[in-house]
Amino acid sequence: MKKILLAALVLAISAPAHAAQPCLRLSQIFNWNSPNDQTLIVEDYQHYKFKLSLMGHCTGLNLHEALGFKAFGGDALSCLTAGDSVIQRDVIGPQHCPITKIELYTPEMQKADKEAAKAKGSTAP
């Protein structure tokens, strides 16, 4: 009996270390901001922010009122991952911008980005 209680205690203590990171679900996208042509900051309905790094330059992201997101999972509950795409409509047609990296955008990262933008003399997200 003591072994079972000990095992339960060990699992309870280690559970937060193995807790899943928040994921950016297609159906939960609330807002976005594009500080440059290679980065998209996306906020979900729980107000988690995610930093999406994009392959190449996706010009005009900050000019669009609507963006599309294509996940290979296929449904609204799918989490965006590297290899999925951001889609924007352009004069020529849809532009697909592959996602190379997704990470939780922490307040510390936001502060560092604002300071870097201020040092460059531009506005930050």
C-alpha positions as CSV (number, residue, x, y, z in Angstrom):
1,M,0.0,0.0,0.0
2,K,2.9,2.4,0.8
3,K,4.4,1.7,-2.6
4,I,1.1,2.7,-4.3
5,L,0.9,5.9,-2.3
6,L,4.5,6.7,-3.1
7,A,4.0,6.0,-6.8
8,A,0.9,8.3,-6.8
9,L,2.9,11.0,-5.0
10,V,5.7,10.8,-7.5
11,L,3.2,11.0,-10.4
12,A,1.5,14.0,-8.8
13,I,4.7,15.9,-8.4
14,S,6.0,15.1,-11.9
15,A,2.7,15.9,-13.7
16,P,3.4,19.7,-14.1
17,A,6.7,19.0,-15.6
18,H,5.0,16.9,-18.3
19,A,2.0,19.2,-18.8
20,A,1.3,19.9,-22.4
21,Q,2.3,23.3,-23.9
22,P,-0.7,25.3,-25.1
23,C,-1.3,24.7,-28.8
24,L,-2.6,27.1,-31.3
25,R,-5.8,25.5,-32.6
26,L,-7.3,26.6,-35.9
27,S,-10.7,27.2,-34.4
28,Q,-9.3,29.3,-31.6
29,I,-7.5,32.1,-33.5
30,F,-8.6,35.5,-32.2
31,N,-6.1,38.1,-33.4
32,W,-2.8,38.6,-35.1
33,N,-0.1,41.1,-35.6
34,S,2.9,41.1,-38.0
35,P,6.0,43.0,-36.9
36,N,7.8,42.0,-40.1
37,D,7.4,39.9,-43.2
38,Q,8.9,36.8,-41.5
39,T,7.0,36.8,-38.2
40,L,3.4,36.6,-37.2
41,I,2.2,37.0,-33.6
42,V,-1.1,35.1,-33.2
43,E,-3.4,35.3,-30.2
44,D,-6.0,32.7,-29.3
45,Y,-9.3,33.1,-27.4
46,Q,-7.5,32.2,-24.1
47,H,-5.2,35.1,-24.8
48,Y,-2.1,33.0,-25.2
49,K,0.2,34.5,-27.8
50,F,2.3,32.5,-30.2
51,K,5.2,33.6,-32.3
52,L,5.1,32.0,-35.8
53,S,8.3,32.2,-37.8
54,L,7.7,32.0,-41.5
55,M,9.8,30.7,-44.4
56,G,11.0,33.5,-46.7
57,H,9.3,36.9,-46.9
58,C,5.5,37.0,-46.8
59,T,4.9,40.6,-47.9
60,G,2.0,42.6,-46.6
61,L,0.9,40.4,-43.7
62,N,0.1,43.5,-41.6
63,L,-2.1,44.9,-44.4
64,H,-4.6,42.0,-44.5
65,E,-7.9,42.0,-42.6
66,A,-8.2,38.2,-43.0
67,L,-5.6,35.5,-43.1
68,G,-6.1,31.7,-43.6
69,F,-4.3,29.0,-41.8
70,K,-3.7,25.5,-43.3
71,A,-3.0,22.7,-40.9
72,F,-2.2,19.2,-42.1
73,G,-4.3,17.8,-39.2
74,G,-7.3,18.9,-41.3
75,D,-9.9,19.9,-38.7
76,A,-10.7,22.9,-36.5
77,L,-9.2,21.2,-33.4
78,S,-5.8,20.7,-35.0
79,C,-2.8,22.5,-33.5
80,L,-0.7,24.4,-36.0
81,T,2.8,23.0,-36.3
82,A,5.9,23.6,-38.3
83,G,5.2,22.8,-41.9
84,D,1.6,24.2,-41.8
85,S,0.9,27.4,-43.7
86,V,-0.4,30.9,-43.4
87,I,-2.5,31.9,-46.4
88,Q,-3.1,35.4,-47.6
89,R,-4.9,36.6,-50.7
90,D,-2.8,38.7,-52.9
91,V,-3.5,40.5,-56.2
92,I,-2.1,37.6,-58.1
93,G,-3.8,34.9,-56.0
94,P,-3.3,33.2,-52.6
95,Q,0.2,33.3,-51.2
96,H,1.2,30.4,-49.0
97,C,3.7,31.2,-46.3
98,P,5.1,28.0,-44.7
99,I,5.5,28.0,-40.9
100,T,9.0,27.0,-39.8
101,K,8.6,27.4,-36.0
102,I,5.8,28.1,-33.5
103,E,6.6,29.1,-29.9
104,L,4.7,30.5,-27.0
105,Y,5.2,34.3,-27.1
106,T,5.9,35.2,-23.5
107,P,5.7,38.7,-22.0
108,E,9.5,38.6,-21.7
109,M,9.8,37.9,-25.4
110,Q,7.4,40.7,-26.1
111,K,9.4,43.1,-23.9
112,A,12.6,42.1,-25.6
113,D,11.1,42.6,-29.1
114,K,9.8,46.1,-28.1
115,E,13.2,47.1,-26.8
116,A,14.9,45.8,-30.0
117,A,12.4,47.7,-32.1
118,K,12.9,50.9,-30.1
119,A,16.6,50.6,-30.5
120,K,16.1,50.3,-34.3
121,G,13.7,53.3,-34.2
122,S,10.6,51.5,-35.4
123,T,7.3,50.5,-33.7
124,A,6.9,47.1,-32.1
125,P,3.9,44.7,-31.8
